[in-house]
Amino acid sequence: MKDNSSFIKRNPILTGLILGGLVVLIFWWLIPEKENTVSIDRSQFTQAFDSAYAADIEESGTIHEFELTADETTLSLVEGIEFEGFAYNNQVPGPIWRIVKGDTIKINFTNELPQETTIHFHGIRVPNAMDGVPGVTQDPIQPGDSFIYEFTPKDAGTYWFHPHVRSSEQVEKGLYGVIIVEDPEEPEYSQDEVWMVDDWRLNRDGTLDTRFNTGHDLMHDGRWGNLITVNGEMEEELIVKPGERIRLRLANVSNGRVYELDFDSLGAQVIAIDGMLTSSAFDANGFELAPGNRIDVDIIIPQDAAGQNFTISDKFILGRANTLGVLKVEGESVSTPNFAPPNNPNIPNWNGAENMEPDKTFDLNAITGMGMMGLAWTLNNKAYPDYDPLTLKEGEFQTIEFNNKTARLHPMHLHGQFFKVLSRNGKAVDEPYFRDTVLVHASETVVVGLVPLDEGEWANHCHILEHAEAGMMSIITVE
């Protein structure tokens, strides 16, 4: 037998490494394999969700009937220069409708466009048949045809509507409007205003650039314009009085642009995200308003601010500030309404849920050389109408992971659902609010938690409209 003792004496370090490795292997074989994530009883998160928001709504019996027509129109953003666009009821932005929670909306819609269309009511938990997704919840509405949308919104808040056919073109040309669902139990502000924030890509002559879904837009963060408007105006002005308390509702209706909001020295406080009240108000400065997002802010005008102007701006691009609008303080001071900011005390605490194995992961990616556009944006390497299906159980807590494997931005929007962000890049996040759209940054992984309450087939897509048009969409079934 060969004597190995001399080898051991000559190579003590190597021998130690070999023996140590054997010990590790033995323990690895003997100890049961541990899961990558903690095994957690999800029922605790379902229970924590109880009463966060209603599964259904008691109808008031009041019906608001609106006529809505989509048609071609003439627009002008630069004085003296006109171009052809689209409009709801011959106005851009489209109408702002206000109803009271529990009221029913009936919309008699007529399509007078030269192309088919539908309407999606972004953020409103409508019956699935009213969701406006062609080929999923309804057939496209052909030119000259009509369709009746009727539903009772289940949640108070700020919502908007837009086409879900050729969205990257039809929204850019001017098709969008807002629905405000008011809650009589919330306090009354001095003013309650809506700002629809949009950007337009104009040619040098002031007309609209009608090249849609270009290779540049598809390869980057969608179509970013060179002119920003609020309610169709450059640098919107809101006249306020000293002491007034303002509820300002901002909706990002842009194709792809993200706005990082700055409210000057106003001390603006966020009270709602994507229509839903937060559990507590927080500083609005720096909030990233991605396409599809809405934000409600509570602003108190200082009593000594007569004659001052406060500029609300976008600072998403470093070193470049874009003015969105100005609050001009004029007139005699008034008493400031005294109340605590409205809030939802039932936002669940889902701390620890980020450690669960996600029920579904969607890899956000792109494949070149696919489709007529030469580029497909994909979810799990599939471009819609091919998609990776997901079925969620109604009334049960579940998690979804969005894993961005690209260098581009992707605001992911779920139809028919509100959710909470649980983690970003593995780090727990405790946002005190629900969302329907979350911005996933370049190479970022975001995990969200939700308890679906509404059955049906619901779209899941990037709200950079060019990315959605190029395939970044799937269908989630709730049953």
C-alpha positions as CSV (number, residue, x, y, z in Angstrom):
1,M,0.0,0.0,0.0
2,K,1.2,3.4,-0.9
3,D,2.1,5.7,2.0
4,N,0.3,9.1,1.7
5,S,1.8,10.5,4.8
6,S,4.7,12.2,3.0
7,F,2.3,13.9,0.6
8,I,0.3,15.2,3.6
9,K,3.4,16.5,5.3
10,R,4.7,18.2,2.1
11,N,1.3,19.8,1.2
12,P,-0.5,20.7,4.5
13,I,-2.4,23.7,3.0
14,L,-3.6,21.7,0.0
15,T,-4.5,18.8,2.2
16,G,-6.5,21.1,4.4
17,L,-8.5,22.5,1.5
18,I,-9.3,19.0,0.2
19,L,-10.4,17.9,3.7
20,G,-12.4,21.1,4.2
21,G,-14.1,20.6,0.9
22,L,-15.1,17.0,1.8
23,V,-16.6,18.3,5.1
24,V,-18.7,20.9,3.2
25,L,-19.9,18.2,0.7
26,I,-20.8,15.9,3.5
27,F,-22.9,18.5,5.3
28,W,-24.4,19.6,2.0
29,W,-25.6,16.0,1.4
30,L,-26.8,15.5,5.0
31,I,-28.6,18.9,5.6
32,P,-32.0,19.3,3.8
33,E,-31.9,21.7,0.9
34,K,-33.1,25.2,1.9
35,E,-35.4,27.2,-0.4
36,N,-34.1,30.4,-1.9
37,T,-37.0,32.2,-0.3
38,V,-38.7,32.0,3.0
39,S,-41.8,29.8,3.3
40,I,-44.5,32.1,4.4
41,D,-48.2,31.6,4.9
42,R,-49.8,33.9,2.4
43,S,-53.1,33.9,4.2
44,Q,-51.7,36.5,6.6
45,F,-51.3,39.0,3.7
46,T,-54.8,38.2,2.4
47,Q,-56.2,38.9,5.8
48,A,-54.2,42.2,6.1
49,F,-55.8,43.3,2.9
50,D,-59.4,43.0,4.3
51,S,-61.3,46.3,3.8
52,A,-58.3,47.9,2.0
53,Y,-60.8,48.8,-0.8
54,A,-64.2,47.5,-1.7
55,A,-64.9,44.3,-3.7
56,D,-68.1,45.9,-4.9
57,I,-70.0,49.2,-4.8
58,E,-73.5,50.0,-3.6
59,E,-75.1,51.8,-6.6
60,S,-76.8,55.1,-5.9
61,G,-79.3,54.7,-8.7
62,T,-78.0,57.9,-10.4
63,I,-77.0,57.5,-14.0
64,H,-74.9,60.1,-15.8
65,E,-75.3,59.7,-19.6
66,F,-72.7,61.3,-21.8
67,E,-72.3,61.5,-25.5
68,L,-68.8,61.0,-26.8
69,T,-67.6,61.2,-30.4
70,A,-64.0,60.5,-31.6
71,D,-63.3,62.4,-34.8
72,E,-60.7,64.2,-36.8
73,T,-60.1,67.8,-35.8
74,T,-57.8,70.8,-36.5
75,L,-55.3,71.6,-33.7
76,S,-52.8,74.5,-33.2
77,L,-50.1,74.5,-30.6
78,V,-47.9,77.1,-32.2
79,E,-49.7,80.4,-33.0
80,G,-50.8,80.6,-36.6
81,I,-49.8,76.9,-37.4
82,E,-52.6,74.3,-37.7
83,F,-52.4,70.5,-38.2
84,E,-54.8,67.6,-38.2
85,G,-55.3,65.6,-35.0
86,F,-58.0,63.6,-33.3
87,A,-60.4,64.7,-30.6
88,Y,-63.1,63.6,-28.2
89,N,-66.1,65.9,-28.7
90,N,-64.0,68.2,-30.8
91,Q,-61.8,69.2,-27.9
92,V,-58.2,68.4,-26.9
93,P,-57.8,67.5,-24.1
94,G,-61.1,65.6,-24.0
95,P,-63.9,66.1,-21.5
96,I,-63.4,66.0,-17.7
97,W,-66.4,64.2,-16.2
98,R,-67.2,64.3,-12.5
99,I,-69.5,61.9,-10.7
100,V,-70.1,60.9,-7.1
101,K,-69.0,57.5,-5.9
102,G,-71.8,55.0,-6.4
103,D,-73.1,56.8,-9.5
104,T,-73.3,55.0,-12.9
105,I,-71.7,56.2,-16.1
106,K,-73.3,55.5,-19.5
107,I,-71.3,56.6,-22.5
108,N,-72.8,56.6,-25.9
109,F,-69.7,56.4,-28.0
110,T,-69.5,57.0,-31.8
111,N,-66.4,56.4,-33.8
112,E,-66.1,59.0,-36.6
113,L,-62.3,58.4,-37.1
114,P,-61.0,57.0,-40.3
115,Q,-59.7,54.0,-38.3
116,E,-61.1,51.5,-35.8
117,T,-60.8,52.3,-32.1
118,T,-62.0,51.4,-28.5
119,I,-61.9,53.1,-25.1
120,H,-60.0,51.9,-22.1
121,F,-60.9,53.4,-18.7
122,H,-57.5,53.5,-17.1
123,G,-57.5,52.6,-13.4
124,I,-61.3,52.1,-13.1
125,R,-62.3,48.6,-12.0
126,V,-65.0,48.2,-14.7
127,P,-66.8,45.0,-15.6
128,N,-64.4,43.0,-17.9
129,A,-66.6,43.6,-21.0
130,M,-66.2,47.4,-20.6
131,D,-62.3,47.3,-20.5
132,G,-61.8,48.2,-24.1
133,V,-59.1,45.8,-25.1
134,P,-59.7,44.6,-28.7
135,G,-59.7,40.9,-29.3
136,V,-60.0,40.3,-25.5
137,T,-63.0,42.2,-24.1
138,Q,-64.6,43.6,-27.2
139,D,-64.3,43.8,-31.0
140,P,-62.7,47.1,-32.3
141,I,-65.3,49.7,-33.1
142,Q,-65.2,50.3,-36.8
143,P,-65.4,53.8,-38.4
144,G,-69.0,55.0,-38.3
145,D,-70.1,52.5,-35.7
146,S,-71.2,53.0,-32.1
147,F,-70.8,51.3,-28.7
148,I,-72.3,51.9,-25.3
149,Y,-69.9,51.8,-22.3
150,E,-71.8,51.5,-19.0
151,F,-70.4,50.9,-15.5
152,T,-70.3,52.0,-11.9
153,P,-66.8,52.9,-10.7
154,K,-66.0,51.1,-7.4
155,D,-63.4,53.5,-6.2
156,A,-63.2,57.3,-5.7
157,G,-60.3,59.0,-7.4
158,T,-58.7,60.4,-10.5
159,Y,-58.9,58.3,-13.6
160,W,-58.5,58.8,-17.4
161,F,-59.6,57.2,-20.6
162,H,-57.9,56.6,-24.0
163,P,-58.0,54.3,-27.0
164,H,-56.6,50.8,-26.8
165,V,-56.3,50.5,-30.6
166,R,-53.2,52.0,-32.3
167,S,-52.7,53.8,-29.0
168,S,-49.3,55.2,-29.9
169,E,-50.9,57.2,-32.7
170,Q,-54.4,57.9,-31.4
171,V,-53.3,59.2,-27.9
172,E,-50.5,61.3,-29.5
173,K,-53.0,62.9,-31.8
174,G,-55.2,64.0,-28.9
175,L,-57.6,61.3,-27.7
176,Y,-57.7,61.3,-23.9
177,G,-60.0,62.6,-21.2
178,V,-60.5,62.3,-17.4
179,I,-63.1,60.9,-15.1
180,I,-63.2,62.1,-11.5
181,V,-65.1,60.0,-9.0
182,E,-65.7,62.1,-5.9
183,D,-66.3,60.8,-2.4
184,P,-68.7,63.0,-0.4
185,E,-67.0,61.9,2.8
186,E,-63.7,63.6,1.8
187,P,-63.1,67.2,2.8
188,E,-63.8,70.1,0.4
189,Y,-60.9,72.1,-1.0
190,S,-60.9,75.7,-2.0
191,Q,-60.2,74.5,-5.6
192,D,-60.1,71.0,-7.1
193,E,-58.2,71.1,-10.4
194,V,-57.1,68.6,-13.1
195,W,-53.9,68.9,-15.1
196,M,-53.5,66.6,-18.0
197,V,-49.8,66.6,-18.8
198,D,-48.8,65.7,-22.3
199,D,-45.9,66.2,-24.7
200,W,-46.0,66.6,-28.5
201,R,-43.4,66.0,-31.2
202,L,-43.6,68.9,-33.6
203,N,-41.8,69.5,-36.9
204,R,-39.8,72.7,-37.3
205,D,-42.9,74.3,-39.0
206,G,-45.0,73.7,-35.9
207,T,-47.1,70.8,-37.3
208,L,-47.3,67.4,-35.7
209,D,-44.7,64.8,-36.7
210,T,-46.9,62.0,-38.1
211,R,-44.1,59.4,-38.1
212,F,-45.3,56.9,-35.5
213,N,-43.5,53.8,-34.1
214,T,-40.2,54.9,-35.6
215,G,-37.1,52.7,-35.1
216,H,-35.6,55.3,-32.8
217,D,-38.7,55.4,-30.6
218,L,-39.0,51.7,-30.5
219,M,-35.4,51.2,-29.5
220,H,-35.5,53.8,-26.8
221,D,-38.2,54.9,-24.3
222,G,-40.9,55.5,-26.8
223,R,-42.0,58.8,-28.3
224,W,-40.8,61.8,-26.4
225,G,-42.0,65.2,-27.7
226,N,-40.3,68.6,-27.9
227,L,-43.3,70.5,-26.5
228,I,-45.0,69.9,-23.2
229,T,-48.5,71.0,-22.5
230,V,-50.9,71.0,-19.5
231,N,-54.5,70.9,-20.5
232,G,-53.4,71.7,-24.0
233,E,-51.6,74.9,-23.0
234,M,-47.9,75.7,-22.7
235,E,-47.2,76.7,-19.1
236,E,-50.7,76.4,-17.7
237,E,-51.7,79.2,-15.2
238,L,-53.9,78.6,-12.2
239,I,-55.1,81.7,-10.3
240,V,-55.2,81.1,-6.5
241,K,-55.7,83.3,-3.4
242,P,-53.5,83.5,-0.4
243,G,-54.7,80.9,2.1
244,E,-56.5,78.7,-0.4
245,R,-56.1,75.0,-0.1
246,I,-55.8,73.3,-3.5
247,R,-56.3,69.7,-4.6
248,L,-54.3,69.4,-7.8
249,R,-54.8,66.2,-9.8
250,L,-52.1,65.5,-12.4
251,A,-52.4,62.8,-15.0
252,N,-49.6,61.8,-17.3
253,V,-51.2,61.1,-20.7
254,S,-47.9,61.2,-22.6
255,N,-46.8,58.3,-24.9
256,G,-43.5,57.7,-23.2
257,R,-42.2,60.7,-21.2
258,V,-41.6,60.5,-17.5
259,Y,-42.0,63.6,-15.3
260,E,-40.1,64.1,-12.0
261,L,-42.3,66.6,-10.3
262,D,-41.0,69.7,-8.4
263,F,-43.6,71.9,-6.6
264,D,-41.3,74.8,-5.8
265,S,-41.5,75.9,-2.1
266,L,-45.2,75.0,-1.8
267,G,-44.8,72.1,0.5
268,A,-47.1,70.0,-1.7
269,Q,-48.2,66.7,-0.1
270,V,-49.2,63.6,-2.0
271,I,-52.7,62.3,-0.9
272,A,-53.5,59.9,-3.7
273,I,-51.6,57.8,-6.3
274,D,-53.4,56.4,-9.4
275,G,-56.7,57.5,-7.9
276,M,-56.3,55.7,-4.5
277,L,-55.8,57.6,-1.3
278,T,-52.5,57.0,0.5
279,S,-52.4,55.9,4.2
280,S,-50.6,59.1,5.0
281,A,-49.6,62.2,3.1
282,F,-45.9,62.6,2.0
283,D,-43.7,65.1,0.2
284,A,-44.6,65.4,-3.5
285,N,-41.3,66.7,-4.7
286,G,-39.3,64.2,-6.7
287,F,-42.2,61.9,-7.4
288,E,-41.8,60.2,-10.8
289,L,-45.0,60.4,-12.8
290,A,-44.7,57.7,-15.5
291,P,-47.1,57.4,-18.5
292,G,-50.5,56.3,-17.1
293,N,-49.8,57.5,-13.5
294,R,-51.9,60.0,-11.7
295,I,-51.1,61.9,-8.5
296,D,-53.3,64.1,-6.3
297,V,-51.5,66.7,-4.2
298,D,-52.6,68.9,-1.3
299,I,-51.3,72.4,-1.6
300,I,-51.8,75.2,1.0
301,I,-51.1,78.7,-0.4
302,P,-49.2,80.8,2.2
303,Q,-51.2,83.7,3.7
304,D,-48.4,86.1,2.9
305,A,-47.9,85.0,-0.7
306,A,-50.0,87.7,-2.5
307,G,-48.3,88.7,-5.8
308,Q,-46.0,85.6,-5.8
309,N,-45.8,82.9,-8.5
310,F,-45.0,79.3,-7.8
311,T,-43.7,77.2,-10.6
312,I,-44.5,73.5,-10.9
313,S,-41.9,71.8,-13.1
314,D,-40.4,68.6,-14.4
315,K,-36.8,67.7,-13.6
316,F,-36.6,64.1,-14.8
317,I,-33.7,64.9,-17.2
318,L,-30.8,66.1,-15.2
319,G,-29.9,69.7,-15.8
320,R,-33.0,70.5,-17.7
321,A,-36.2,71.8,-16.0
322,N,-39.5,72.0,-17.9
323,T,-42.1,74.3,-16.6
324,L,-45.5,72.6,-16.4
325,G,-47.5,75.4,-14.9
326,V,-47.6,78.3,-12.6
327,L,-49.8,79.1,-9.6
328,K,-50.3,82.8,-9.6
329,V,-51.3,84.2,-6.2
330,E,-53.8,87.1,-6.5
331,G,-56.5,88.8,-4.5
332,E,-57.3,89.1,-0.8
333,S,-56.4,86.3,1.5
334,V,-59.0,83.8,2.7
335,S,-59.2,81.5,5.6
336,T,-57.5,78.2,5.0
337,P,-59.8,75.1,5.2
338,N,-58.7,73.2,8.3
339,F,-58.8,69.4,8.0
340,A,-56.4,66.5,8.0
341,P,-55.5,65.3,4.5
342,P,-57.8,62.6,3.3
343,N,-56.3,59.1,3.7
344,N,-57.0,55.4,3.6
345,P,-56.1,53.9,7.0
346,N,-56.6,50.4,5.7
347,I,-53.5,50.2,3.4
348,P,-52.1,46.7,4.4
349,N,-48.7,46.2,5.9
350,W,-47.2,43.5,3.6
351,N,-43.7,43.6,5.1
352,G,-42.0,40.3,4.7
353,A,-44.0,39.4,1.6
354,E,-41.0,40.4,-0.6
355,N,-39.3,37.2,0.7
356,M,-41.8,34.9,-0.9
357,E,-41.2,33.1,-4.2
358,P,-43.0,35.3,-6.8
359,D,-46.1,33.6,-8.2
360,K,-45.0,34.8,-11.6
361,T,-41.9,36.5,-13.1
362,F,-42.1,38.5,-16.3
363,D,-38.8,39.2,-17.9
364,L,-38.9,42.5,-19.8
365,N,-36.8,42.1,-22.9
366,A,-36.6,42.8,-26.7
367,I,-35.9,40.7,-29.7
368,T,-34.6,42.2,-32.9
369,G,-35.5,41.1,-36.4
370,M,-39.1,40.3,-35.4
371,G,-42.4,41.7,-36.8
372,M,-43.0,44.5,-39.3
373,M,-41.2,46.9,-37.1
374,G,-38.0,44.9,-36.9
375,L,-38.1,45.0,-33.1
376,A,-40.4,43.2,-30.7
377,W,-40.7,44.2,-27.0
378,T,-41.4,41.1,-25.1
379,L,-42.6,39.6,-21.8
380,N,-40.8,36.3,-21.2
381,N,-39.5,36.5,-24.8
382,K,-43.0,36.5,-26.2
383,A,-44.5,39.3,-28.2
384,Y,-48.3,39.9,-28.1
385,P,-50.6,38.3,-29.4
386,D,-48.3,35.5,-28.3
387,Y,-47.9,35.7,-24.6
388,D,-47.1,33.8,-21.4
389,P,-50.4,33.4,-19.6
390,L,-51.0,33.9,-15.9
391,T,-54.0,32.9,-13.8
392,L,-54.6,34.5,-10.4
393,K,-57.1,33.4,-7.8
394,E,-59.7,36.0,-6.9
395,G,-59.5,37.2,-3.3
396,E,-56.0,35.6,-2.6
397,F,-52.7,37.4,-2.0
398,Q,-50.3,36.9,-4.9
399,T,-47.0,38.4,-6.1
400,I,-45.6,39.3,-9.5
401,E,-42.0,40.1,-10.4
402,F,-41.1,42.4,-13.2
403,N,-37.4,41.8,-14.2
404,N,-36.2,44.4,-16.5
405,K,-33.3,42.9,-18.6
406,T,-33.0,46.0,-20.7
407,A,-31.5,49.5,-20.5
408,R,-34.9,51.1,-21.2
409,L,-37.8,52.3,-18.9
410,H,-40.9,50.3,-18.7
411,P,-44.0,51.6,-16.7
412,M,-46.0,48.4,-16.2
413,H,-49.7,48.7,-16.0
414,L,-52.2,46.1,-14.9
415,H,-55.8,46.4,-16.0
416,G,-58.5,45.7,-13.4
417,Q,-56.0,45.6,-10.5
418,F,-54.4,47.7,-7.9
419,F,-51.1,46.5,-6.3
420,K,-48.4,47.5,-3.9
421,V,-44.7,47.6,-4.6
422,L,-43.0,45.1,-2.2
423,S,-39.3,45.4,-3.3
424,R,-36.9,46.9,-5.8
425,N,-33.7,45.0,-6.6
426,G,-34.3,42.7,-3.6
427,K,-34.6,45.6,-1.2
428,A,-37.9,45.9,0.7
429,V,-40.1,48.9,-0.2
430,D,-43.0,50.0,2.0
431,E,-45.0,52.4,-0.2
432,P,-48.1,53.6,1.8
433,Y,-50.4,53.3,-1.2
434,F,-51.7,51.2,-4.1
435,R,-50.9,51.7,-7.7
436,D,-52.1,50.5,-11.1
437,T,-48.8,51.5,-12.9
438,V,-45.2,51.1,-11.7
439,L,-42.1,52.5,-13.4
440,V,-39.5,49.8,-13.7
441,H,-36.1,51.4,-14.4
442,A,-33.3,50.0,-16.5
443,S,-31.9,46.7,-15.2
444,E,-34.3,46.9,-12.2
445,T,-36.3,44.1,-10.7
446,V,-39.6,45.1,-9.0
447,V,-41.9,42.8,-7.0
448,V,-45.5,43.7,-6.5
449,G,-48.3,42.2,-4.3
450,L,-52.0,42.2,-5.0
451,V,-55.3,40.7,-4.1
452,P,-57.4,40.5,-7.2
453,L,-61.1,41.3,-6.7
454,D,-62.4,41.4,-10.2
455,E,-62.8,38.4,-12.4
456,G,-62.0,38.4,-16.1
457,E,-59.2,38.6,-18.6
458,W,-57.1,41.7,-18.0
459,A,-54.2,43.2,-20.0
460,N,-50.8,43.5,-18.5
461,H,-48.5,45.8,-20.5
462,C,-45.9,48.5,-20.7
463,H,-47.5,51.9,-20.8
464,I,-44.9,53.3,-23.1
465,L,-47.3,53.0,-25.9
466,E,-44.7,52.2,-28.6
467,H,-43.5,49.3,-26.5
468,A,-47.0,48.0,-26.0
469,E,-47.6,48.3,-29.8
470,A,-44.4,46.3,-30.4
471,G,-45.5,43.4,-28.3
472,M,-44.9,44.1,-24.5
473,M,-48.3,42.9,-23.4
474,S,-49.9,39.8,-22.0
475,I,-53.2,38.7,-20.5
476,I,-53.8,37.9,-16.9
477,T,-56.9,35.9,-16.0
478,V,-58.5,36.3,-12.6
479,E,-60.9,33.5,-11.6
